Amino acid sequence: MIGRKAYLVILALIGAMFGTGFSPAVIAPSDAPFWGATREYLAGLREPTPPHVSAAAYILVNPTTSTIVLAHEEHARRAPASLTKIMTFMTATSLVATGGAPVDSLGADLQVIKADFYPYTAIGMREDAYFTLEELLYILLVPSDNAAAVTIARSLSGTETAFVAEMNALAATWSLVDTRFANAHGLDAAGQYSSAFDLAILSRAAMDNPLFAEIVAQAQIDKGGYRLTTTNELLTRYPGAVGIKTGTTDDAGQCLVGWVERPAGQALTVVLGSTDRFADSAALLDYFYANHVELIIDLPRSALNRYRDANGDEHEFTIAEPVTFLVHPWQLGSLRYTRRLWQAPADAGADEPLGALEVWMNGKLFTELPLYARR
């Protein structure tokens, strides 16, 4: 057991080691870059076994850090089924926002006509009925109504064919090289395909749209005079699920994009060609949360993040913005932080680093972030 006096000597030596320039490092006992192997860490050294899933292609992503955790045949071109409707939504809202549609708001009334029923309507919409564009977007995504997709496409671009051209143009802007659409609803069609990788990119972009995120989080909602019930079983069966979309056709098999938000972090799954899309998605999500956690590094206002100069004046420092990393839960107990200052905060320019925050994990330097004077 190290005595208190010896422990303070060790801390002083560490401060001298990491201090440069005019002052020693700012350091506290919890910041010392020492690490002892814990039982949890040693258990974590065993490589976790990926789950067995039936899906022909899948991808598991942490959207916060853009980390691909698991993937199989993620670039294979496959029928996307009603996952197509994610792009239908994005194209519709883009056309309205940029003035590329004959309507200028989501509150505009659109009329359903007989020709729109060629795929079929899941909720039993009636010919000549009127809905606002926003209502149709709910009907498009929650119960996955195919006729709603055609009504939206025809109303905004004149023809479904013209609207699909806009869908493909938007896909190109996001570099979705393994994606091409032939209709707005997702029923099997020659030349219509996407990949798990592309659909993950598309889904992440869609979830940044507040209206999309609001719609796909609904397990059941009343809109346009209809009670809409989701086809996404994750919303009611998997804790933390907040979206997003299912799809099923003969060519595509069972498809599902899932999005889960928990205190440990966000997880996005895409499964294509599955025989049990819920079980596959749940297995991938369980794997993620059993083996991964988001580590957010920030320097809030505290005594550890202040410096007192030779005149006794106090200065605060911080990092430019919080930074998130994806790590294993068993690594968290080994985290240590060291703050190194090489010039006085009062002398540093607004964008000039005055030091560095060293983040240690498992006894090794994990990352180093510039420190700036807090303004």
N, C-alpha and C positions, 0 to 999 in steps of 0.2 A: 504494500500500500504506500503510495507516494504521499509524503507529508505536505501540508499546505505551503510551507516555505519553499520546498523543492518544486512544487507545482508552479508557483509564481515565477521561479527562476526559469523553468522550462518555457513558460509563456513569454518571458522577456527575450529569451533566445530566439523563439519563433518570430517575435516582432522584429528583432534585428535582422533575421534572415530575409524577411519579405519587405523590410523598409528600404526605400531608396530615396535619394534626393534630400529634401529639407527635413523630412520627418519620418518617424517609424510608422509601420502599418497600424491601421485601426483594427484592433482585434479583441475578441472576448473569448472566454473559455470555450463556449460552444462553437467558436469559429476555428479552433485549432485543427489543422489538417491531419489528425491522427484517426486511425480507423482500426477497429478490431472486428474480425469475422464473427457474425452472429449466426445463430442456428437458422434463422430465416434466410440469410444470404446463402449459406452453404446449401440449403435445400433448393434455393433458386438456381444454383449452378447446373442442375439437371435440366436439360433442354425440354421444354414442355412439348407434349405430343399433340400435333394438330388434330382437330376432330375429323372424323369420317363423315362426309356429306355425300348426298346423292347427286347434287347439281353437276351438270356437265361443265359449267364454268362458274367461277365465283371470285369475289374480291372482298377483302376486309380492310377497311381504312380508318385511320384516326383523322377526321377532317381538320381538327385544330392544327395539327402539325404536318398534314399531308403525307403521313407515314403509311405505307402499304404494309400491313401486318402479315397477311396471308393472301395468296392468290393462286388460282389454277385456271389455265386457258383463258386468262383475262383479256387477251386480244383477239380471241376467236370470234368470228362474225356469226351471230346467231339471230334468229327471229326474236324481236323484242316484245311482241304482243302489246298489251296496253301500257307498257312502260313508255311507249311512243307518246302517250298523252302528256307526259312531263314536258316534252318539246312542244306539243300543241299549246300548252299553257304559256310557256316561255315565249313562243312566237307571237301569240295573240297579244300578250301584254306589251311586248316590244313594239309591235306595229302600232298599237294605240299610243304608247308613250312617245314614239318618234314621228307621229303624224302620218304613218303609212297605211292607215285604215280609214274608212269612211265615217267612223265614229271616233269621238275624242274623249270618251270617258267609259269607265266600267259600268256606269249607270245607264248607258244607252240601251234602248229596247231592241231586241233582235227577234225576228219571227221564224218559227219553225215551219218548214214546208214539207210536202209529201216526199219530195226527192231526198230529203235528209234521212229518211228512215231506211235507206237501202241496207245499212249494216244491221240495224234494229235499235230499239230504245230500251234500256234496262229498267227504267222507271215508268214507262208507259206514257211518255209525252204525247200530246195530241197535236194533230195537224193544225196549223194556223195559230197555235198558241204563241204568246209573247213572253219572253224572259229578258231580264237585264243580262248584259254580258257577264257581270259578276256572278249572277245566279247560275248561268250556264257553266261557268268555270267550276263552281261547286259540284254541279251535276256531272261534269266531265271527270272530276278527280275522285270524289267520294264513292259513288256507286259505279264509277267507270262507264258512263253512258256513251255508247258509240255515236248515236245520232246527235248528241250534244257536240261532239267533236266536228261533225260535218256541218252543223248549223254555224258554229263559230268560224270554221274555215271559209265556208261560202260567203258568210256575211261580211267578213273582214277583207277578203281578197277577190271576191267575185265568183271564184270557182275553187273547189278543193284542190285542183291541180296547181293553181297559182299559189295557194297557201302552202302547199307541200314544198314548192320551190323556195319559199321563204324559210321553211323549216330547215331545208338542206343548206341554205346560205348561212343561217345562224349556226348550224353545226360546224360549218367550215371556219367560222370566226373563232370557235373554241378548239379548233384543230382536232375535231373528232373524226380521225381518218378512217376509222372502222365503222362508220355510221352512215346510213342512207335511208331516207324515208320515201315510201311510195303512197302513203295515205295518212290521214290525220288521226285515225282511231287505233291502228295497230293490228287489225286482223291480217292474217297471213297474205302476203302479196309478193310477187316476183320482184327481186331487187330491193327488198326492205330488210335491213339488218342493223345490228349494233353489237357492241361488245360490253362485257362487264366493266372494263376499264373506262370506256367512253361514257357509259351510263353513270359511273361513279362521279366523273367530272360534271356531267349534266346535272345530276342530283344535287351535288354540292352547290352549284350555281343557283339552282332552283330554290334550295332552302335558304339562300340569302335574300330571297324575295319574301317580304313579310306576309303578303297575301297568300302565296303558295304555302308557306309554312303554317299559316293559320288554317287553311283548308285541309291539308293532309293530316293535321292533328285531330280532326273531328271523327270520332267513332260513330256519331249519329247527330244529325242536325236537320232542322226544317228550313228549306229554301225553295222559293218559287212555287209554293203550295204543295210541296212534296216532302215527305220525311225521307231523308237520305241516310243510308246505312253504309258504312265503309266496307270495302272488300279486304282491307288490310287487318288481318287477325292479330298482328303484332300489337296494335294499339290497345287491345283489351287483354292480351295474354302475356306480354313481356314487360316487366317493370322498367319504366323510363322511356318506353317507345313514344316517339313524337311524329312518326311518319314512316314511309311516304307513299308507296304505290305497289299494286299487284298487277299481274298480267298472266293470261293463260290462253294458248291456242294449241292446235294440233302440232304445228311445227315448232313452237317455242317451248312447249311443256309448261310447267309451273315456274313463274318468275316472280321475284319480289325484291324491291329495294327497301331496306329498313334503316331507320335512323333512331339511335337511342342516346339520350342525354342523362348522365348520372354525375354525382359529385366527383367520381374518379375520372370523368372525361366523356368525350363523344365518340361514338362508333357508327360507322356506315357500312352496310353490307349490301352486296348485289349478288343474287343467285339466279342463274339462268339454266333452263333445262333440268329442273328439279322434279323429283317425284313426291317430295314433301317439303314445300318451300318454307313453311313455318319451322319445322324441325331443323332443317339445314341452317336457317338464319339464326335460330336460337342457339344452336351448337357453336356457330362462329362467334356470336355475341358473348356467350358464356366463356369461350376461350379468351376473348379480348379482356373481359373484366376480371378474369382469374389471374391474368399474367401481365397486365399493363395498367398504368395510371399516368395521368397528366401531371407533370411537375411544373408549377408556375413559379418563376423566379422574379421577385420584385424587391425593391428596397423602400419600405414605407418610412414615414417619419418616426424616428426612434433615436434613443441615445447612441445606438451602435452606428448610426448613419450621420453622425455629426463630428465636426473637427474643431478644436479650439486652438487658435493660432497663438504666437508668442505674446501678443498684446492682450490675450484673453477673450478676443472676439470669437463668437461661435459661428460656424458655417455648416450647412447641410449639403450632402451629396446624394446622388441617386443614379440609377441607370436610365437610359433614354426612354424605355417603355418596358412593361412586363414581357417576359419571354417564356414560352412554353415548350417543354421537351416531353417526349414520351419515354417513360422508363418502366422498369419492373418494380412492383410494390416492395419487394425485399431489398431493393437498393436504397430506399428512402432513409433507413436507419443509419446509413453510412455517410449521409450528406454532411459536409462541413463547408463553411464559407470564410474566406479571407479577403479583407479589404486592404488594398495597397494604394497609397497616395504618393505621387511623386512631385506634385506642386500644390501650393495653397489654393483652395477654392476661390479665394478672393482675387487671385492673380490670373485665373483661367478665363479664357474667352467663353462666350455663350455656347459655342459648339466645340470647344476644345476639351478633350479628355484630361482629367486631372489625376486619374489613377485607374485601377481595374478591380473588379470583383472577381475573385477566383472561386470557382465552385468545384469542390473535391468530392469524388464518389469512389468508394471502395479503395481509398488511399491513393487515388490517382486524379490528376487534374482532368475534370470533365469538360469544363468550358470556362472561358474568360470573357467578361463583359466590361466595356468601358464605363468608367464612372464620370459623372458630370456634376457641376455645381447645381444645386436645386435653385431654380429661379422663382 
